[in-house]
Amino acid sequence: MEEEIKAEFLKNGFSLDDEAEILNKCLTFCIQYSLSPSDLVSSWEVYSLNRGLQLTVQSSHMGAFLQQLQNERREDIVKKEPGLHFYSSDISMMLNDEYENTKEIILGTPTDKRKTSQSETIVSARKTNGSISISRKHLETITPFGQRKSKFVVQFTLNENANGESMKIENDEENPNDDIIKRVQPIKRCSLQIISSQPEPGCRFMYDRMENKFNFLESRIKDHTTALVASGLHEEPTDPTVASQRSVFAVGMICCEEEGRLKEKPILLQSSVERSGGQRVRLDLQNLDHFSVFPGQVVGVEGHNPSGHCLIASKIVDRIPLSTSSTENLPPTKKQAMDQYLQSTSAVVAMPELSLIIAAGPFTTVDNLFFEPLAELLSYARRKQPQLIILLGPFIDSDHPEIKKGTVDRTFDEIFQDEILARLRDYVEYMGSAARVILVPSVRDASHDFVYPQPAFDIQSPDLEHQINSITNPGIFCANEVKVACCTIDVLKQLSAEEISRNPQGGSKQRMTTLANHILNQRRHASWDTICDSSFYPLYPPAEGVPIDFSLAPEALQMSTAPDILILPSDLAHFVRVISLGERSEGEEVKCICVNPGRLSRGEGGGFFVELNYHGSCDSSSASVLRI
């Protein structure tokens, strides 16, 4: 049959690059799908026309071509049984005509399903042209996720009518008239520049010394002091521990007097070594109408200290006012980085635009390791065709029941390669060279380094290295001149647990905005035109379970530039908010879109993700939170 397949390709004007390998794969496709050589080549002709390929058939395209054949097979079965639901990880079940034998299997309890999932992987060997090919396949299992009735339901919309566009609710069923050629149109490739690149891979073990912590905290207080004075609105701070009847201005870090959560009484303020020798003084906030503080927050305090033992606050400055001050007083290295950044941005004439889908793990439900939510997300992305997909860990969740029990029969790296990277390779091959994917690791990833800041994944895909990338956690990258900052530590939830407040501005409805502002407002310079150095993790001491190591790369914890989009996945309520960071002296308001996409899977069901279209500015951009 191989000769017949080759003859059919040549008859239709195609040539074969790696003839032996291509014919071997095509023979397997014909056997599995009961295709004749002419049917196979006809399908390839549609695939080639859709992708705009040349007349040379290459082996690297076989994976995406297989996916097209699977989709055609799936559509045939759905036409026969329109009420059935299939997810892409079960496609392999249909390869050998097992559909009729397995469609009636129904498991009653999550325990039953887990027992089945433990034996889900079957290794099958087939002798093809003298060689043995081994493939993995999943048994058909009807899961709670697969039985859900609604998919891709819009939960929230931001700027629905921005630029005259609206985010449409995705129908549960695909349009039967939406053929493959129509569905996969060429998309504009987005430019991508990774801004942060530390720490380097291999930082598996923490080696944090007290000296590193001291230097990091002291640097934050000193830089904050310099920025407040440079704003021109505050005088040089004094030692808050010295008794004084007159009003004084001090800068320091909020601290707890004892271990445990921060309480309004007592709160301590730790000033810099330069001002007070690093000593602490009790801080009295009872005269303030409203405040919001947390341990590790660097603030300015106006008040008086009549006894020398307690600073009675009359005002708290928890953000640095924006200014247009020049960069002449910046350190040489930062001034050089600033100049380079301004030159790169000034050269851009076109308005920055970017379409992206944002999702955070876990990417599989707790009752199995089928990764159905991830498969559904990629299926949605194939129809929506975003320029960029941002996936934030955990990918192989160390808190997953089967991972914790050790019942899996593969290594964590094998699961990551087989279930995550393999699906992403199929996606970018299917979508074409313009598709881009960014992965951000998590400290909950069982297959990666347990340390924070965290190095990027080492993705060894030479053929797709420009399409599937990974950044550090936390990390910043620039896509189509849109600056995106990401951090997979649940800093919002941890700040929410440690923060205390009184009559916060905006009330309880603006709770999420307040928490996000805590991160963006802890910058160390008075101008967003300079390198801003906001802290991805301003909480100190860190929450339990956060393996923070200041010795690795302290600068990796700082935002090296003001983001247009800040992504902070959290277990708290999902949201998309436009946050105002203040006004410059000329009246221009600085804004940022803050996104919590939620979790893609929740228990045994689906969760949430975000679809965002950035059009030049935050106010003209649109976004939707969707339930998968």
C-alpha positions in Angstrom: 0.0 0.0 0.0 2.9 2.3 0.5 3.7 2.4 -3.2 0.0 3.2 -3.9 0.2 6.1 -1.4 3.4 7.4 -2.9 1.9 7.2 -6.4 -1.2 9.1 -5.3 0.9 11.9 -3.8 3.0 12.1 -7.0 -0.1 12.0 -9.2 -1.5 15.1 -7.3 1.8 17.0 -7.8 3.3 16.5 -4.3 6.8 15.4 -3.5 8.0 13.7 -0.3 10.7 15.1 2.0 11.5 12.1 4.2 9.9 9.4 2.1 10.3 6.4 4.3 9.0 8.1 7.5 6.1 9.8 5.8 4.9 6.7 4.0 5.2 4.8 7.3 3.0 7.3 9.1 0.5 7.5 6.2 0.2 3.8 6.1 -0.7 3.8 9.8 -3.3 6.5 9.2 -4.9 4.5 6.4 -5.1 1.4 8.5 -6.4 3.2 11.6 -9.0 5.2 9.7 -9.8 2.7 7.0 -8.8 5.2 4.3 -7.8 4.5 0.7 -4.7 6.1 -0.6 -6.8 8.5 -2.7 -8.9 9.5 0.4 -5.7 10.1 2.4 -4.2 12.3 -0.2 -7.4 14.2 -0.7 -7.4 15.0 3.0 -3.8 16.1 2.8 -4.7 18.4 -0.1 -7.3 20.1 2.1 -4.8 20.4 4.9 -2.1 21.7 2.7 -4.4 24.3 1.1 -5.5 25.4 4.5 -2.0 25.9 5.9 -0.7 27.5 2.7 2.0 24.8 2.4 4.3 24.1 -0.5 4.1 21.0 -2.6 6.7 19.2 -0.6 5.2 16.9 2.1 7.3 17.2 5.3 7.4 14.8 8.2 7.0 17.6 10.7 3.5 18.3 9.5 2.3 14.7 10.1 1.2 15.5 13.7 -1.1 18.3 12.8 -2.4 16.3 9.8 -3.3 13.5 12.2 -5.3 15.9 14.2 -7.3 16.9 11.1 -8.0 13.2 10.5 -9.1 12.8 14.1 -11.5 15.8 13.8 -13.0 14.3 10.6 -13.5 11.0 12.4 -15.0 12.7 15.4 -17.5 14.7 13.2 -18.6 11.4 11.6 -19.3 9.8 14.9 -21.1 12.9 16.3 -23.4 12.9 13.2 -24.4 9.4 14.1 -24.8 10.1 17.9 -25.4 13.9 18.2 -26.0 13.7 21.9 -22.6 12.4 22.8 -19.7 14.5 24.1 -16.1 13.8 23.3 -13.0 15.5 24.4 -9.8 15.4 22.4 -7.8 13.2 24.8 -10.3 10.4 24.0 -9.7 10.6 20.2 -7.2 7.7 20.4 -10.0 5.5 21.6 -11.7 5.9 18.2 -8.5 5.1 16.3 -9.1 1.4 16.4 -12.9 1.4 16.2 -13.4 0.9 20.0 -16.3 3.4 20.0 -19.0 0.8 19.8 -17.5 -1.3 22.6 -17.0 1.5 25.1 -19.8 4.0 24.6 -22.0 2.4 27.3 -19.4 2.4 30.1 -20.5 4.5 33.0 -18.6 4.6 36.3 -20.6 5.5 39.4 -18.3 7.3 41.8 -15.1 9.4 41.8 -13.3 6.5 43.5 -14.3 4.2 40.7 -13.1 6.7 38.1 -9.8 7.1 39.9 -9.3 3.3 39.9 -9.9 3.3 36.2 -7.6 6.3 35.6 -4.8 4.5 37.4 -4.9 1.8 34.7 -5.9 4.2 32.0 -2.6 3.9 30.0 -2.3 0.9 27.8 0.7 0.3 25.7 -0.1 -1.1 22.3 2.4 -2.4 19.8 1.8 -2.6 16.0 4.1 -4.1 13.5 4.3 -1.7 10.6 6.6 -2.2 7.7 9.0 -4.3 9.7 9.2 -1.9 12.7 7.3 -1.8 16.0 5.5 1.4 16.8 4.3 1.9 20.4 1.5 4.2 21.3 -0.4 5.2 24.4 -4.1 5.5 24.6 -6.8 6.3 27.2 -9.7 4.1 27.9 -13.1 5.9 27.5 -14.2 7.2 30.8 -17.3 9.4 31.3 -16.2 12.0 33.8 -18.2 14.8 35.6 -16.3 17.3 33.4 -17.3 15.5 30.2 -20.9 15.4 31.3 -21.3 19.1 31.8 -24.1 20.7 29.8 -22.7 24.1 29.1 -19.3 25.2 27.8 -17.6 28.6 27.4 -20.1 30.7 29.2 -19.2 34.4 29.7 -19.2 35.3 33.4 -18.0 38.9 33.2 -17.2 41.4 30.4 -14.9 44.4 30.6 -15.5 47.2 28.0 -17.9 45.1 26.0 -18.4 47.8 23.3 -14.7 49.0 23.2 -13.8 49.8 19.6 -17.3 48.8 18.5 -16.5 45.1 19.2 -18.3 42.9 21.6 -17.3 39.6 23.2 -19.7 37.0 21.9 -20.8 34.1 24.0 -19.4 30.9 22.5 -22.1 28.4 21.5 -21.9 25.0 23.1 -21.9 23.4 19.6 -19.6 24.2 16.8 -21.1 25.5 13.6 -21.5 22.5 11.2 -20.9 24.8 8.3 -17.6 26.0 9.8 -15.3 23.9 7.7 -11.6 23.5 8.4 -10.4 25.9 5.7 -12.7 28.6 6.9 -11.8 28.0 10.6 -8.1 28.3 10.3 -7.3 31.6 8.7 -3.7 33.0 8.9 -3.3 35.2 12.0 -0.8 38.0 12.4 2.3 36.8 14.2 3.0 38.7 17.4 6.5 39.9 18.3 7.8 38.6 21.5 10.6 39.8 23.8 11.4 38.3 27.2 12.4 41.1 29.5 13.2 39.1 32.7 15.6 36.2 32.5 16.7 35.4 36.1 17.2 33.1 37.9 18.9 30.6 35.7 17.7 27.0 35.5 19.0 24.6 38.1 18.2 26.6 41.3 16.6 23.6 43.0 17.8 24.1 46.5 17.4 27.2 48.7 20.5 28.7 50.1 19.2 31.9 51.7 21.3 33.7 54.2 20.2 36.3 56.7 22.5 38.8 55.1 20.6 38.5 51.8 17.3 39.2 53.6 18.7 42.2 55.4 20.2 43.7 52.2 16.9 43.2 50.3 14.7 44.8 53.0 17.1 47.6 53.6 17.3 48.4 49.9 13.5 48.5 49.7 13.3 51.0 52.5 16.1 53.2 51.2 14.8 53.3 47.7 11.3 54.1 48.9 12.7 56.9 51.0 14.5 58.4 48.0 11.5 58.2 45.8 9.2 59.9 48.3 11.7 62.8 48.8 12.3 63.0 45.0 8.5 63.5 44.4 8.9 67.0 46.1 5.9 66.4 48.3 7.8 65.2 51.4 10.8 66.4 53.4 13.8 64.3 54.4 12.5 61.6 56.9 13.7 61.5 60.4 14.4 58.8 63.0 10.9 57.7 64.2 12.3 56.3 67.4 13.4 59.7 68.7 11.0 61.6 71.0 9.6 64.8 69.5 6.6 67.0 70.2 6.5 68.4 66.7 5.2 66.6 63.6 7.8 64.4 61.9 7.9 62.4 58.6 9.3 58.8 58.7 9.7 56.0 56.2 9.7 52.4 57.2 8.4 48.9 56.9 5.2 47.6 58.6 6.1 44.7 61.0 4.3 42.4 63.5 5.4 42.6 67.1 5.0 38.9 67.4 4.5 35.9 65.2 1.1 35.4 63.7 -1.3 37.6 61.8 -1.0 41.4 61.8 -3.3 43.1 64.4 -4.1 46.7 64.7 -2.6 46.7 68.1 0.3 46.5 68.2 1.9 47.4 64.8 5.5 48.3 64.4 7.4 50.5 62.0 11.0 49.5 61.1 13.1 52.3 59.7 16.3 52.0 57.8 19.7 51.4 59.3 20.8 54.8 58.1 18.0 56.6 59.9 17.5 54.6 63.1 19.9 51.8 63.1 17.1 49.4 62.0 15.2 49.9 65.2 11.5 49.5 65.4 8.9 51.8 67.0 5.2 51.1 67.8 2.8 52.6 65.3 -0.6 54.0 66.5 -3.2 54.2 63.8 -6.3 55.0 65.9 -6.4 58.7 64.6 -6.8 57.6 61.0 -10.2 57.5 59.3 -9.1 54.8 56.8 -6.0 52.7 56.1 -4.9 49.4 54.6 -1.6 47.9 55.7 0.2 44.5 55.7 3.5 43.2 57.0 6.3 44.0 54.6 4.6 47.1 53.2 6.9 50.2 53.0 5.1 53.4 53.9 5.7 57.0 54.8 4.2 58.2 58.1 3.4 61.7 59.2 2.8 62.0 63.0 4.5 62.7 66.3 6.3 60.7 68.9 6.1 62.5 72.3 7.5 59.6 74.3 10.0 58.1 71.9 8.2 54.7 72.2 5.1 55.2 70.0 4.6 57.1 66.7 1.1 58.4 66.6 0.2 58.6 62.9 -1.8 61.4 61.4 -1.3 60.3 57.8 0.0 57.3 56.0 1.5 57.6 52.5 1.2 54.1 51.0 2.0 55.0 47.4 4.7 57.1 45.7 3.2 60.1 43.8 3.9 60.0 40.1 6.2 62.7 38.7 8.0 63.6 35.5 11.3 64.0 37.2 14.4 63.4 35.1 16.6 60.3 35.2 19.8 62.2 35.9 20.0 61.0 39.5 19.5 57.4 38.6 22.4 54.9 38.9 24.3 54.6 35.6 23.1 51.0 34.9 19.4 51.9 35.4 19.8 55.1 33.5 21.2 53.2 30.6 18.4 50.6 30.7 15.9 53.5 30.8 17.5 55.1 27.8 17.4 51.9 25.8 13.7 51.3 26.8 12.7 54.8 25.7 14.5 54.4 22.4 12.8 51.0 21.7 9.3 52.4 22.6 9.7 55.7 20.7 10.6 53.7 17.6 7.1 52.1 17.6 4.6 54.1 15.5 1.7 51.7 15.3 -0.8 51.4 18.1 0.0 48.2 20.1 -2.6 45.5 19.7 -2.7 42.0 21.1 -5.3 39.2 21.3 -4.6 36.6 24.0 -6.1 33.9 26.1 -5.0 33.6 29.7 -5.5 30.4 31.8 -4.0 29.2 35.1 -3.7 25.7 36.4 -4.6 23.1 37.6 -5.3 21.9 34.0 -6.9 18.6 35.0 -9.7 17.7 37.4 -9.0 16.1 40.7 -10.6 12.7 39.8 -8.2 11.9 36.9 -5.1 13.0 34.9 -6.8 13.2 31.5 -6.3 17.0 31.3 -9.7 17.5 29.7 -9.9 21.2 30.6 -6.7 21.9 28.8 -7.9 20.0 25.7 -11.1 22.0 25.7 -9.2 25.3 26.1 -7.0 24.5 23.1 -10.1 23.5 21.2 -11.6 26.9 22.0 -8.3 28.6 21.0 -8.4 26.9 17.6 -11.7 28.6 16.8 -10.9 32.0 18.3 -7.3 32.1 17.0 -5.6 34.4 19.5 -2.1 35.7 18.7 -0.9 34.5 22.1 -1.9 31.9 24.8 -0.5 32.4 28.3 -0.6 29.3 30.5 0.3 29.7 34.2 1.1 26.8 36.4 0.7 24.5 38.2 0.8 22.1 35.2 1.6 18.9 37.1 0.0 19.9 40.4 1.8 18.5 43.5 -1.6 18.9 45.3 -3.4 16.5 42.9 -4.7 13.4 44.8 -3.0 11.0 42.4 0.3 12.9 42.5 0.2 13.0 46.3 -0.6 9.3 46.6 2.2 8.3 44.2 -0.2 6.1 42.1 0.9 7.4 38.7 3.0 5.1 36.5 5.0 7.8 34.8 7.5 10.3 36.0 6.4 13.9 36.4 8.6 14.9 33.5 7.0 12.3 31.3 3.5 13.5 32.3 4.5 17.1 31.5 5.9 16.1 28.1 3.1 13.8 27.2 0.1 15.7 28.5 1.2 19.4 28.3 3.9 19.9 25.7 2.5 17.3 23.3 -0.9 19.0 23.2 0.8 22.4 22.7 2.9 21.1 19.9 -0.2 19.8 18.2 -1.9 23.1 18.7 0.9 25.3 17.2 1.4 22.9 14.3 -2.3 23.0 13.6 -2.5 26.8 13.8 0.6 27.6 11.9 3.8 29.5 12.5 2.0 32.6 13.8 0.6 30.9 17.0 2.6 31.6 20.2 2.3 30.0 23.6 3.9 31.3 26.9 4.3 29.0 29.9 4.9 30.3 33.4 5.9 27.7 36.1 4.5 27.5 39.6 6.1 26.3 42.9 3.3 23.7 42.9 4.7 22.1 39.8 5.9 18.6 40.8 8.1 18.5 37.7 9.9 21.8 38.4 12.2 23.6 40.9 10.7 24.3 44.2 12.1 27.8 44.8 10.9 31.4 44.3 11.9 33.3 42.2 11.6 30.3 39.9 13.6 29.6 36.7 11.8 29.0 33.4 10.9 25.6 32.1 13.6 24.0 29.9 11.5 23.3 26.8 13.6 21.3 24.4 11.7 21.8 21.1 14.2 23.1 18.6 11.6 23.0 15.8 9.1 25.0 17.8 11.4 27.2 20.0 9.9 30.4 18.5 6.4 29.3 19.2 6.4 27.7 22.6 8.4 29.7 25.2 8.7 29.8 29.0 9.5 32.7 31.3 10.6 32.9 34.9 8.2 33.1 37.8 7.7 36.0 38.3 8.5 37.3 34.8 7.8 40.0 32.3 7.7 39.9 28.5 6.6 42.2 25.8 4.3 41.1 23.0 3.5 43.5 20.2 4.9 46.3 22.5 2.3 45.3 25.1 4.1 44.7 28.4 2.8 41.7 30.4 3.9 40.8 33.9 3.0 37.4 35.5 3.4 35.8 38.9 1.9 32.4 39.8 2.4 32.8 43.6 -1.1 33.4 45.0 0.0 36.8 46.4 -3.6 38.2 46.3 -4.9 35.5 48.6 -1.9 35.8 50.9 -2.2 39.6 51.1 -5.9 39.2 51.8 -5.1 37.0 54.8 -2.5 39.3 56.2 -3.9 42.8 55.5 -5.8 44.8 58.1 -7.8 47.9 57.1 -10.3 50.4 58.3 -12.9 51.9 56.0 -10.8 51.1 52.9 -11.3 53.4 49.9 -14.0 51.9 47.6 -15.3 49.6 50.3 -15.6 45.8 50.1 -16.7 46.0 46.4 -13.2 47.2 45.5 -11.4 44.6 47.6 -9.6 43.0 44.7 -8.6 46.4 43.3 -7.1 47.3 46.7 -5.1 44.1 46.9 -3.7 44.6 43.3 -2.9 48.2 44.1 -0.7 47.0 47.1 1.5 45.3 44.5 1.7 48.1 42.0 2.0 50.9 44.6 5.1 49.4 46.2 7.3 50.8 43.5 10.6 52.4 44.4 10.7 55.3 42.0 8.5 58.4 41.5 8.1 58.1 37.7 6.6 55.3 35.7 8.8 56.5 32.8 11.8 55.0 34.7 12.3 51.5 35.7 9.6 51.2 38.3 10.8 48.3 40.6 7.4 47.5 42.0 7.6 44.3 44.0 5.9 41.1 42.8 5.9 39.9 46.4 5.8 42.8 48.9 4.7 40.6 51.8 7.3 39.9 54.5 7.8 37.6 56.2 6.5 35.3 53.3 3.5 33.1 53.8 3.9 29.5 54.8 4.8 27.3 51.8 6.4 30.1 49.8 10.1 29.0 49.2 11.4 32.5 48.7 15.2 32.8 48.4 16.6 36.4 48.3 20.1 35.0 47.4 19.1 33.8 43.9 18.2 37.0 42.1 16.7 39.8 44.3 16.1 41.9 41.1 13.9 39.1 39.8 11.3 40.0 42.4 11.0 43.5 41.0 9.0 44.6 38.0 11.7 46.0 35.7 9.1 48.1 33.8 5.5 49.3 34.3 3.2 46.6 32.9 0.2 47.2 30.7 -1.2 43.9 31.8 -0.6 42.3 35.2 -1.6 38.7 35.6 -2.0 37.4 39.2 -3.8 34.0 39.2 -5.5 33.3 42.6 -8.0 31.1 44.3 -9.9 34.2 45.1 -12.8 35.4 42.8 -11.8 35.9 39.2 -11.7 39.4 37.8 -10.5 41.8 35.2 -10.0 45.3 36.4 -8.5 48.5 35.0 -6.5 50.0 37.8 -5.5 53.7 38.0 -2.0 54.2 39.3 -2.3 58.0 39.6 -1.7 61.0 37.3 1.5 62.5 36.1 2.1 66.2 36.5 0.7 67.0 33.0 -2.6 65.3 34.0 -2.1 62.0 32.1 -3.5 59.1 34.0 -1.4 55.9 34.2 -3.5 52.7 34.1 -2.9 48.9 34.1 -5.2 46.0 33.4 -5.0 43.5 36.3 -6.2 40.0 35.6 -7.1 37.1 37.9 -8.2 34.3 35.4 -9.2 32.0 38.2 -8.4 28.3 37.9 -9.1 26.3 34.7 -10.3 23.3 36.7 -12.1 23.3 40.0 -12.6 20.0 41.8 -14.2 17.5 39.3 -15.5 20.3 37.1 -14.4 23.1 34.9 -13.2 26.5 36.0 -12.5 29.8 34.3 -10.2 31.6 31.9 -9.9 35.0 30.3 -10.0 36.2 26.7 -8.5 39.7 26.3 -8.1 42.0 23.3 -5.7 44.9 23.9 -6.2 47.9 21.6 -3.7 50.6 22.3 -4.7 51.5 25.8 -6.5 50.0 28.8 -9.7 52.0 28.3 -10.1 50.8 24.7 -9.4 47.2 25.4 -12.0 44.5 26.0 -12.0 41.3 28.0 -14.2 38.4 29.1 -14.0 35.9 31.9 -15.4 32.6 30.6 -16.4 29.4 32.4 -15.1 26.4 30.5 
